[in-house]
Amino acid sequence: MRPAAVSAEADDAPAVGIAWLLTDMTLVTVVNVLVKATGTEIPAFQLVFLRAAVGLILIAPLVWGHRDELRRMGDPWRNAGRVACNAAALTLTFTALTMLPLAVVNAVGFTRPLVTMGLAVLLLRERVARSQWGGLAVTLAGVVVIVAPGQGAFGPIPVAGVLVALAGVGFGAMAAVQTRALRGESTMVMMLFYTVGLCGITAIPAAVVWTPPTGAEWLTILVIGAFAQGAQLCFLRAYRAARASVLSPVSHVSILFATLAGWLVFAERPGPTFVAGAGLILAGGLIGAAAAGARPWGHRHR
């Protein structure tokens, strides 16, 4: 879910919100590490399906409790389109994680707000302040520094991997625009429909490419599903506890989480240009948050 869907309900507890968001980023980082570690053995579609299936089992009581609301959704087809775009985005991102350093995939994800805002202007006729575009331009410059053609901050960066990650960004942006068009829907109902729909949409592709997991891989998959669902809960709680203008700059710290994890687990040691690129991304986040006031265009898909 995106912050815009819950920011109106935010209390005034910034420390609590930041704590929830940092927990969310920690869980997401662990999920990405595990996906990168198992993604070369298990197809991405299968990982996305199993992630959703574990999440569905965990929230089954909530789904049952809100079954009447789910049946009365105002725009089920748009919701289905949103989930389909998210399914594509997750599958592409999981694939990119096996092709690129963790921090590079995270950095490419910061181009999503730019794509999302462009689509919102074209499709939803939303107005965006010039200062917001300026913040995103600074962020984009940071991404370019990190994934510089030929020799990025982690050495040579595979072009194919960057293209896969960018395709994931595109589908994620389309999902975000659909979410904004569904502002009248209940946040809880949208979250539940997302998990149910993600499981249903990816079931057949997963069956086609199914590779039997080993015992250790099943344990990893259970952790991926549980942590991903927990991260979504932490994300929602964060934006209910604090205003988006407080949390948006903090969300950019995720690039540091990803870099540290990649370094410690996969020996993905960043080159000197990483500091410059990461600094630009963090600066762009601060500029964009100040310009938007309280409306970040979160870069992650869940």
N, C-alpha and C positions, 0 to 999 in steps of 0.2 A: 504494500500500500504506500501511497505517496503522502508526504507531510501535509499537503493541501487538504487532504481528506479529513485530517484530525486536528489541525492547528487551531481551529475555531474553538475546540473544546479544551485548550490548554490551560492548566493552572499556572500559578506563578511560583514555580519551584525549580529554578534553573539548575541548581546543583544536582537535584534528583534526576532531571531530564538528561543532563550531561552524563551522569553515571549510567543510566539506562542505555544511552547511545553508545558509550564506550563498551558496554557489555555486548551490545548488538554487533559492533565492529569486530570485537574479539571473536564472537561466535562465527561470523561470516568469514573471517580470516581462517579459522580452523577448518570450516567447510571447504574453502577454496584449496587449502593445503591437501586435504583428503581427496578432493576431486582430482587435483593434479596428480596425486600419487596413484590413484586407481584408474584414472581416465584412459590410460594407455592399454589397459586390459579389458575394461568394460565400456561398451559404446555409450556415447553421450546421451542418446535418447533413453537408453535403459537406466542410466543414472538419474536422469530427470524424473522418469516415471517412478522409480523406487524411492527417490527423495520425497515425491508427492504422496506416494502410498503410505510411507511411514508417518508423514505429517497428518494424513487423513485418519489414520488409526488413532493418533494422539488427540485429534480434535473431534472424533466421532460423537461424543456426548453433546458438544456444542452444535454440530450439524443437526442432530436429532432435535435438540431444543429449539432450533431456529428453522425447522423444516417448513413451517407455514410461511414464514417470511421469504424463504428461498423460492417457494412456489409462486409468491406474489411479486417477484422482482419486476420493477417498472420497465426495464429494457433488457431482457435476457439475451437478445442477439448481439447487442453492443457489448454486453458483459462477456459473451462467448468469444467475440472478436478480441477483446482485451486479453483474455486468458490464452488464446491461440498465439497472439503476438508475444506474450510472456514466455510461452512454451518454446517458441523459436529462439527468443533472446537467450533463455537459459541454456538451451542445447548448443547454440553457437558459442556462448561464453564458456561453457564446460569444455568444448572442443578447443577453444583458444588457450585455455589454461594448460593444456597438454603440449602446446606449441610455443608458448612464450613464457618469460619470467612472470612471476606473480605480480610484481609491481608494474610491469608494462601493461598487463591486462587491466589492472586497477586504473592506471593512468589513462588508457584509452577510454575507459568508462566515463571519465570526466568530460568527454565531448558530448555525452548524451544531453545535458541541459541545453546546449547550443542547438542540437537537432530538434529537441522537444519544443523549444521556444519558436523555432522557425516553422514547425508544423502547426503549432497553436496559432501563429499569426495567419498562416495560409488557410487552415481548416476551420478554426474556431473564431477567427477575426479578433483575436486578443491583441491588446496593445502592450508593447514592451518599451520601457524607458531606454534611452540611449546609454545611460550609465550601466544598465544591466548587460547590454551587448558588450560594453567595454570590459566588464569583469570577466565575461565569458571569453573574450578575445585574449585576455591575459592568461586565462586557464588553458586555452587552446595552444598558445605559444609554449607554455610549459610542457604540454603533451608532445608537441613537435620536437622540443629539445630532447625529451626522453626517448622518443622512437625515431630519432633522426635517421633518414634514409642511409643505408649502408653501415653506419657505425653509431648505434644508440648508446644510451647510458649503461647498458649491460653488454656491450659488444655488438656484433652484427645481429640485427633483428630480422627474423624471417618475414618477408613481405606478406606471404600467404597467411601467417598467423595474425598479423595486424588487420588484414582484410576480413578475416573471420570475426575478429573482435569488433571491428567497425560494423559488420553486418548485425552482430548482436546488439550493438548500440542503436542501430536503426530500428530494429523490431522493438527494443525496449522503449524507444521514444514514441513509437506508434501506440504502444500499450499505455504510456503515460498520458498521451493526448486523449485516448479513450477514457481513462480514469477521470480526467478533468471534465469530460463531457457527461460523466455520470455523477456529478456532485450531489444530486438529490438522493442517491442511494445510501443506505446505512453502511457505515464503515465495517461493522461486524459481518453483515451479510456479504459484502464484497470480498472480504477476506476468506470467508467460508466457501463461497462460490469459486474463488480462485483455486483453493486447494482441491476441491472436488473436481473442478473442470480440468485442472492441470493433470490430475491422475487419469481422467477419462480420455483427454486428447492425446496423451503420449502412450496410452496402453497398447494400441495396435502397432505403432512404429517400434516400440520396445520389444514387442513379441517377435517382430520380423527379424530384428538384429540380436535377439537374446543370446547372451553368453552366460552359462551357469557360473555364478560366483563361487569362490572357495569359501571355506568357513571364516577365514580372516576377513575376506572381502565383505561377507554378510555383516560382520560386526562393524566394519567401516561404514557400510551403507546405513546401518541403523543410527550410527552417530551422526552421519551427514543429515539424515532426515530429521532427527530430534533437534540437532543444533540449528538447522535452517528454520524449523518451526519456532524454536525458542527465540531466534534472532528477530523473526517477524513480530513476535509478541513484545520484545524489548523495544523495537523500533516504534511500535504504536504507543507504548507506555511513555517513551521518551517525549514524543510530540504531544502527549496529553499532559505531561508534567511541566513542560517549558515551551516558550514561544519559539517558532521556527527561526526567527532572526537571531536567537541565541545559539541554536543547535546547528544551523547551516554551516558556519565556519568550522565547527568541531568535526563535522562529517568529512571534511577534506583531510583530516588526520589519518583517514583510512589508508592513504598511500604510504604512510610511514609504517603502519601495521603490516601491510603487504610486503614492503621492502624488507623489514626485519624478519618476517616469517620466511621469505624466499632465501634470505641470506643464511639463516640458521638451519633450515631444513633441506634446502636444495643447493646450497653453496652458490646462490645467484648474487654475486657481489657486484654492487653498482659501481659504475665508473664516475669520474669527477663531474660529468655533466648532469648526473642525477640530482645533485644538490640544487643546481640552478633550476632545473625543470620542476622539481618538487616545490621549490620556493615560489616559482611563478604560479603553480597550481594553488598553493595555499593563499597567495596574495589575491589571485582571481576570485577565490571563494569569499574572502573578506570584502572585496569590492562589490561583488554580486549581492552578498547578503545585505550590505549597507544600502545598496540601490533598491533592492526589492522590499526592504522594510521587514516583511515577515512572510515572504513567499518564495522559499527555495524551490528549485526544480530538481530535486534529488536525483543523483546519477545512477543509483543501483536499481536492478530489478531483483525481485525476490521470488 
